[in-house]
Amino acid sequence: MPRYLTPARICLLILIRLYQAGHCSSDLDVLDFIARHAVVTSEHDAHAIHERKALYSPHITGLAKRLQQWSTRHPGQSVYDLLLHALWELNGLDHLSAVITQMKFLTVPGGNPEKPDVTVRPITPASPLGQFVRR
């Protein structure tokens, strides 16, 4: 797997961050979406290949259609709305680097010693999501 950031990979990292924070009420759907795009599958799975091409396309309509159908813990907002809000909060490469560093830190066993009261869903470093975040 290439180790460079693309807009699609940044979106997946933000979705993983939203999943970790517990904002999504349809956790299994979001986790399935993340796993389909973050984990390398066999090239014979036509549905996964089609979804991956839709995510990597320059048009956001495929991603929007898929994420708008899932609700969040915030009334009246979809996962797509939270994703757009989180993407608009990224105000530069320094902030993106800080987000990625924080996500890498949360995959390390022991959690976040700076803020022990913050509760996030753990992602182990050996899991497929942990490997995607580390890369």
Residue frames as a rotation matrix with the C-alpha (Angstrom) as fourth column:
MET 1
0.583 0.813 0.000 0.00
0.813 -0.583 0.000 0.00
0.000 0.000 -1.000 0.00
PRO 2
-0.131 -0.624 0.770 1.45
0.522 -0.704 -0.482 3.40
0.843 0.339 0.418 -0.93
ARG 3
0.004 0.044 -0.999 2.22
0.990 -0.142 -0.003 5.62
-0.142 -0.989 -0.045 2.03
TYR 4
-0.960 -0.216 0.179 1.18
0.242 -0.960 0.143 9.04
0.141 0.181 0.973 0.86
LEU 5
-0.454 0.821 -0.345 -1.86
0.316 -0.214 -0.924 11.11
-0.833 -0.529 -0.163 1.75
THR 6
-0.816 0.382 0.434 -4.64
0.369 -0.234 0.899 11.65
0.445 0.894 0.050 -0.73
PRO 7
-0.576 0.675 0.461 -7.93
-0.741 -0.669 0.053 13.46
0.344 -0.311 0.886 -0.13
ALA 8
0.354 0.734 -0.580 -9.66
-0.377 0.679 0.630 10.07
0.856 -0.004 0.517 0.15
ARG 9
-0.129 -0.475 -0.871 -7.23
0.638 0.632 -0.439 8.88
0.759 -0.613 0.221 2.82
ILE 10
-0.947 -0.138 0.290 -7.65
-0.095 -0.743 -0.662 12.11
0.307 -0.655 0.691 4.76
CYS 11
-0.094 0.986 0.134 -11.43
-0.823 -0.153 0.547 11.55
0.560 -0.059 0.826 4.67
LEU 12
0.379 0.199 -0.904 -10.93
0.141 0.953 0.269 8.01
0.915 -0.229 0.333 5.97
LEU 13
-0.643 -0.661 -0.387 -8.70
0.525 -0.012 -0.851 9.27
0.558 -0.750 0.355 8.78
ILE 14
-0.775 0.432 0.461 -11.34
-0.574 -0.786 -0.228 11.82
0.264 -0.441 0.858 9.77
LEU 15
0.270 0.895 -0.354 -14.04
-0.596 0.444 0.669 9.12
0.757 0.031 0.653 9.66
ILE 16
-0.003 -0.357 -0.934 -11.90
0.538 0.787 -0.302 6.93
0.843 -0.504 0.189 11.91
ARG 17
-0.929 -0.357 0.096 -11.51
0.142 -0.584 -0.799 9.87
0.342 -0.729 0.593 14.27
LEU 18
-0.339 0.890 0.304 -15.30
-0.843 -0.431 0.322 10.44
0.418 -0.147 0.897 14.31
TYR 19
0.391 0.428 -0.815 -15.83
-0.099 0.900 0.425 6.72
0.915 -0.086 0.394 14.97
GLN 20
-0.442 -0.663 -0.604 -13.29
0.576 0.307 -0.758 6.81
0.688 -0.683 0.246 17.81
ALA 21
-0.933 0.069 0.352 -14.99
-0.263 -0.799 -0.541 9.80
0.244 -0.598 0.764 19.41
GLY 22
-0.738 0.674 -0.030 -18.35
0.589 0.622 -0.517 8.00
-0.330 -0.399 -0.856 19.36
HIS 23
-0.679 0.470 -0.563 -20.24
-0.462 -0.870 -0.169 10.56
-0.570 0.146 0.809 17.29
CYS 24
-0.607 0.417 -0.676 -21.84
-0.629 0.267 0.730 8.01
0.485 0.869 0.100 14.95
SER 25
-0.078 0.658 0.749 -24.99
-0.846 0.354 -0.399 6.23
-0.528 -0.665 0.529 16.06
SER 26
0.944 0.312 -0.108 -24.77
-0.316 0.761 -0.567 3.78
-0.094 0.569 0.817 13.17
ASP 27
0.258 -0.945 0.203 -21.36
-0.728 -0.052 0.683 2.47
-0.635 -0.324 -0.702 14.21
LEU 28
0.042 -0.252 0.967 -21.42
0.256 0.938 0.234 -0.80
-0.966 0.238 0.104 12.31
ASP 29
0.819 0.300 0.489 -22.25
0.540 -0.115 -0.834 0.87
-0.194 0.947 -0.256 9.01
VAL 30
0.831 -0.554 -0.053 -19.48
-0.556 -0.818 -0.148 3.45
0.039 0.153 -0.987 9.44
LEU 31
0.102 -0.817 0.568 -17.00
-0.583 0.414 0.699 0.81
-0.806 -0.402 -0.434 10.56
ASP 32
0.340 0.098 0.935 -17.92
0.547 0.789 -0.281 -1.37
-0.765 0.607 0.214 7.57
PHE 33
0.984 0.037 0.173 -17.41
0.161 -0.591 -0.791 1.60
0.073 0.806 -0.587 5.23
ILE 34
0.532 -0.842 0.083 -14.02
-0.816 -0.484 0.316 2.38
-0.226 -0.236 -0.945 6.77
ALA 35
0.042 -0.530 0.847 -12.93
-0.224 0.821 0.525 -1.26
-0.974 -0.212 -0.084 6.64
ARG 36
0.670 0.273 0.690 -13.95
0.551 0.441 -0.709 -1.63
-0.498 0.855 0.145 2.99
HIS 37
0.923 -0.270 0.275 -11.74
0.033 -0.657 -0.754 1.30
0.384 0.704 -0.597 2.01
ALA 38
0.503 -0.769 0.394 -8.85
-0.861 -0.404 0.311 1.06
-0.080 -0.495 -0.865 4.49
VAL 39
0.043 -0.446 0.894 -8.17
-0.302 0.847 0.438 -2.67
-0.952 -0.289 -0.098 4.24
VAL 40
-0.488 -0.289 -0.824 -6.79
-0.868 0.057 0.494 -4.09
-0.096 0.956 -0.278 1.03
THR 41
0.311 0.661 0.683 -9.15
-0.411 0.741 -0.531 -6.71
-0.857 -0.116 0.502 -0.39
SER 42
-0.359 -0.395 0.846 -8.84
0.528 0.661 0.533 -9.15
-0.769 0.638 -0.029 -3.22
GLU 43
-0.801 -0.031 -0.598 -9.12
-0.397 -0.720 0.569 -7.66
-0.448 0.693 0.565 -6.67
HIS 44
-0.873 0.486 -0.032 -11.96
0.320 0.622 0.715 -10.06
0.367 0.614 -0.699 -7.49
ASP 45
-0.281 0.795 -0.538 -14.50
0.820 -0.093 -0.565 -8.29
-0.500 -0.600 -0.625 -5.27
ALA 46
-0.448 0.105 0.888 -16.22
0.748 -0.501 0.436 -6.11
0.490 0.859 0.146 -7.88
HIS 47
0.649 0.758 0.068 -18.43
0.574 -0.546 0.611 -4.26
0.500 -0.357 -0.789 -5.38
ALA 48
0.548 -0.521 -0.654 -15.44
0.568 -0.342 0.748 -3.22
-0.614 -0.782 0.108 -3.23
ILE 49
-0.524 -0.760 0.384 -13.50
0.793 -0.270 0.546 -2.10
-0.311 0.591 0.745 -6.30
HIS 50
-0.074 0.598 0.798 -16.45
0.697 -0.542 0.470 0.02
0.714 0.591 -0.376 -7.48
GLU 51
0.861 0.397 -0.317 -16.83
0.495 -0.513 0.702 1.63
0.116 -0.761 -0.638 -4.02
ARG 52
0.159 -0.889 -0.430 -13.12
0.672 -0.222 0.707 2.33
-0.723 -0.401 0.562 -3.79
LYS 53
-0.582 -0.327 0.745 -13.12
0.800 -0.395 0.452 3.99
0.147 0.859 0.491 -7.22
ALA 54
0.392 0.801 0.452 -16.10
0.595 -0.595 0.541 6.12
0.702 0.057 -0.710 -6.15
LEU 55
0.776 -0.153 -0.612 -14.21
0.522 -0.390 0.759 7.25
-0.355 -0.908 -0.223 -3.04
TYR 56
-0.190 -0.972 -0.142 -11.07
0.613 -0.230 0.756 8.11
-0.767 0.056 0.640 -4.98
SER 57
0.007 0.237 0.971 -12.92
0.945 -0.318 0.071 10.01
0.326 0.918 -0.226 -7.70
PRO 58
-0.900 -0.410 0.146 -12.67
0.356 -0.886 -0.297 13.81
0.251 -0.215 0.944 -7.65
HIS 59
-0.258 0.889 0.379 -16.45
-0.376 -0.453 0.808 14.08
0.890 0.066 0.451 -7.26
ILE 60
-0.919 -0.124 0.375 -17.80
-0.391 0.145 -0.909 13.91
0.058 -0.982 -0.182 -3.74
THR 61
-0.086 0.993 -0.080 -21.30
-0.947 -0.056 0.315 12.77
0.309 0.103 0.946 -4.74
GLY 62
0.118 0.096 -0.988 -20.57
-0.080 0.993 0.087 9.05
0.990 0.069 0.125 -4.21
LEU 63
-0.773 -0.462 -0.435 -19.21
0.414 0.153 -0.898 9.68
0.481 -0.874 0.073 -0.75
ALA 64
-0.809 0.509 0.294 -22.03
-0.586 -0.732 -0.347 12.08
0.038 -0.453 0.891 0.08
LYS 65
0.061 0.890 -0.451 -24.74
-0.727 0.350 0.591 9.65
0.684 0.292 0.668 -1.00
ARG 66
-0.035 -0.148 -0.988 -23.27
0.303 0.941 -0.152 6.88
0.952 -0.304 0.012 1.14
LEU 67
-0.811 -0.417 -0.411 -22.60
0.495 -0.116 -0.861 8.89
0.311 -0.902 0.300 4.29
GLN 68
-0.721 0.581 0.378 -25.82
-0.597 -0.797 0.087 10.93
0.353 -0.163 0.922 4.28
GLN 69
0.118 0.834 -0.539 -27.92
-0.286 0.548 0.786 7.86
0.951 0.062 0.303 4.97
TRP 70
-0.084 -0.220 -0.972 -26.34
0.773 0.601 -0.203 7.29
0.629 -0.768 0.119 8.40
SER 71
0.746 0.451 0.489 -27.37
0.034 -0.760 0.649 9.28
0.665 -0.468 -0.582 11.44
THR 72
-0.477 -0.878 0.032 -25.23
0.111 -0.096 -0.989 10.60
0.872 -0.468 0.143 14.26
ARG 73
-0.352 0.298 -0.887 -25.79
0.932 0.200 -0.302 11.19
0.087 -0.933 -0.348 17.94
HIS 74
-0.829 0.095 -0.551 -26.52
0.016 -0.981 -0.193 14.83
-0.559 -0.168 0.812 17.09
PRO 75
0.053 0.944 0.325 -30.17
0.548 0.244 -0.800 15.28
-0.835 0.221 -0.505 16.01
GLY 76
0.849 0.456 -0.265 -30.65
0.022 -0.533 -0.846 16.25
-0.528 0.713 -0.462 12.39
GLN 77
0.220 -0.842 -0.492 -27.06
-0.928 -0.337 0.161 15.61
-0.302 0.421 -0.855 11.32
SER 78
0.989 0.009 -0.150 -25.69
-0.071 0.908 -0.412 12.84
0.132 0.418 0.899 9.17
VAL 79
0.470 -0.881 0.058 -22.21
0.587 0.361 0.725 11.35
-0.659 -0.306 0.687 9.20
TYR 80
0.084 -0.388 0.918 -21.54
0.935 -0.289 -0.207 13.35
0.346 0.875 0.338 6.04
ASP 81
0.763 0.242 0.599 -22.34
0.075 -0.954 0.291 16.60
0.642 -0.177 -0.746 7.89
LEU 82
0.881 -0.473 0.022 -19.88
-0.040 -0.029 0.999 15.70
-0.472 -0.880 -0.044 10.65
LEU 83
0.229 -0.819 0.526 -17.24
0.889 0.395 0.229 14.77
-0.396 0.415 0.819 8.09
LEU 84
0.284 -0.078 0.956 -17.62
0.658 -0.709 -0.254 18.12
0.697 0.701 -0.150 6.30
HIS 85
0.943 0.082 0.322 -17.46
-0.165 -0.725 0.668 19.98
0.289 -0.684 -0.670 9.61
ALA 86
0.668 -0.738 0.092 -14.29
0.255 0.343 0.904 18.12
-0.699 -0.581 0.418 10.61
LEU 87
0.124 -0.627 0.769 -12.70
0.992 0.103 -0.076 18.74
-0.031 0.772 0.635 7.21
TRP 88
0.529 0.120 0.840 -13.46
0.326 -0.943 -0.071 22.47
0.783 0.311 -0.538 7.40
GLU 89
0.979 -0.200 0.025 -11.78
-0.090 -0.323 0.942 22.56
-0.180 -0.925 -0.335 10.82
LEU 90
0.279 -0.924 0.260 -8.51
0.838 0.367 0.405 21.48
-0.469 0.105 0.877 9.20
ASN 91
0.949 0.164 -0.269 -7.06
0.070 -0.942 -0.328 24.92
-0.307 0.293 -0.906 8.62
GLY 92
0.457 -0.825 -0.332 -3.62
-0.878 -0.358 -0.318 23.94
0.144 0.437 -0.888 7.40
LEU 93
0.287 -0.440 -0.851 -0.98
-0.168 0.852 -0.497 21.27
0.943 0.286 0.171 7.20
ASP 94
-0.740 -0.564 0.366 0.08
-0.425 -0.029 -0.905 21.90
0.522 -0.825 -0.218 10.80
HIS 95
-0.154 0.778 0.609 -3.41
-0.947 0.061 -0.317 21.12
-0.283 -0.626 0.727 12.06
LEU 96
0.703 0.358 -0.615 -3.64
-0.584 0.784 -0.211 18.02
0.406 0.507 0.760 9.85
SER 97
-0.189 -0.867 -0.461 -0.27
-0.176 0.492 -0.853 16.87
0.966 -0.080 -0.245 11.18
ALA 98
-0.721 -0.024 0.693 -1.47
-0.685 -0.128 -0.717 17.40
0.105 -0.992 0.076 14.75
VAL 99
0.362 0.921 0.143 -4.64
-0.921 0.378 -0.100 15.37
-0.146 -0.095 0.985 14.08
ILE 100
0.576 -0.203 -0.792 -2.64
-0.309 0.843 -0.441 12.50
0.757 0.499 0.422 12.58
THR 101
-0.562 -0.827 0.031 -0.14
-0.279 0.154 -0.948 12.57
0.779 -0.541 -0.317 15.45
GLN 102
-0.412 0.502 0.760 -2.97
-0.897 -0.077 -0.435 12.50
-0.160 -0.861 0.482 17.98
MET 103
0.672 0.691 -0.266 -4.58
-0.733 0.673 -0.103 9.55
0.108 0.264 0.958 16.19
LYS 104
0.162 -0.701 -0.695 -1.27
-0.158 0.677 -0.719 7.66
0.974 0.226 -0.001 16.12
PHE 105
-0.728 -0.448 0.519 -0.84
-0.526 -0.121 -0.842 8.39
0.440 -0.886 -0.148 19.82
LEU 106
-0.010 0.826 0.564 -4.31
-0.968 0.133 -0.211 7.00
-0.250 -0.548 0.798 20.61
THR 107
0.704 0.227 -0.673 -3.48
-0.470 0.859 -0.201 3.70
0.533 0.458 0.711 18.90
VAL 108
-0.419 -0.892 -0.170 -0.52
-0.329 0.324 -0.887 3.15
0.846 -0.316 -0.429 21.22
PRO 109
0.229 0.487 -0.843 -1.35
0.630 0.586 0.510 0.96
0.742 -0.648 -0.173 24.23
GLY 110
-0.538 -0.365 -0.760 -1.76
0.834 -0.363 -0.415 3.14
-0.124 -0.857 0.500 27.28
GLY 111
0.446 0.882 0.156 -4.02
0.895 -0.437 -0.087 5.69
-0.008 0.178 -0.984 25.67
ASN 112
0.203 -0.257 0.945 -3.58
0.285 -0.908 -0.308 9.38
0.937 0.332 -0.111 26.22
PRO 113
-0.138 -0.290 -0.947 -1.69
0.973 0.136 -0.184 10.18
0.182 -0.947 0.264 29.46
GLU 114
-0.939 -0.199 0.280 -2.15
0.177 -0.979 -0.101 13.93
0.294 -0.046 0.955 28.91
LYS 115
-0.389 0.889 0.243 -5.93
-0.891 -0.430 0.147 13.62
0.236 -0.159 0.959 29.13
PRO 116
-0.996 -0.061 -0.064 -6.80
-0.045 0.972 -0.229 10.44
0.076 -0.225 -0.971 31.06
ASP 117
-0.469 0.883 0.011 -10.45
-0.044 -0.011 -0.999 11.51
-0.882 -0.469 0.044 31.47
VAL 118
-0.147 0.386 -0.911 -11.05
-0.957 -0.289 0.032 11.57
-0.251 0.876 0.412 27.69
THR 119
-0.112 0.203 0.973 -12.85
-0.066 0.975 -0.211 8.42
-0.992 -0.088 -0.095 26.61
VAL 120
-0.016 0.088 -0.996 -12.37
-0.993 -0.121 0.006 7.19
-0.120 0.989 0.089 23.06
ARG 121
0.935 0.304 0.184 -12.93
-0.264 0.941 -0.210 3.85
-0.237 0.148 0.960 21.44
PRO 122
0.101 -0.980 0.169 -9.64
-0.422 0.112 0.900 2.01
-0.901 -0.162 -0.403 21.42
ILE 123
0.915 -0.031 -0.403 -7.99
-0.363 0.371 -0.855 1.01
0.176 0.928 0.328 18.19
THR 124
0.619 -0.714 0.326 -5.19
0.107 0.489 0.866 -1.45
-0.778 -0.501 0.379 18.74
PRO 125
0.025 -0.703 -0.711 -2.01
-0.758 -0.477 0.445 -0.99
-0.652 0.527 -0.545 16.73
ALA 126
-0.834 -0.398 0.383 -2.25
-0.121 0.808 0.576 -4.52
-0.539 0.434 -0.722 15.28
SER 127
0.102 0.943 0.317 -5.83
0.415 0.249 -0.875 -4.10
-0.904 0.221 -0.366 14.03
PRO 128
-0.095 -0.104 0.990 -6.45
0.995 -0.039 0.092 -3.20
0.029 0.994 0.107 10.37
LEU 129
0.820 0.414 0.395 -7.61
0.408 -0.907 0.103 0.29
0.401 0.077 -0.913 11.39
GLY 130
0.761 -0.601 -0.245 -4.57
0.019 -0.357 0.934 0.74
-0.648 -0.715 -0.260 13.62
GLN 131
-0.132 -0.818 0.560 -2.30
0.733 0.300 0.611 -0.27
-0.667 0.491 0.560 10.76
PHE 132
0.261 0.300 0.917 -4.03
0.882 -0.460 -0.101 2.21
0.392 0.836 -0.385 8.43
VAL 133
0.992 0.120 0.021 -3.61
0.098 -0.885 0.455 5.04
0.074 -0.450 -0.890 10.96
ARG 134
0.452 -0.889 -0.069 0.06
0.195 0.023 0.981 4.19
-0.870 -0.457 0.184 11.55
ARG 135
-0.140 -0.499 0.855 0.82
0.951 0.173 0.256 4.24
-0.276 0.849 0.450 7.82
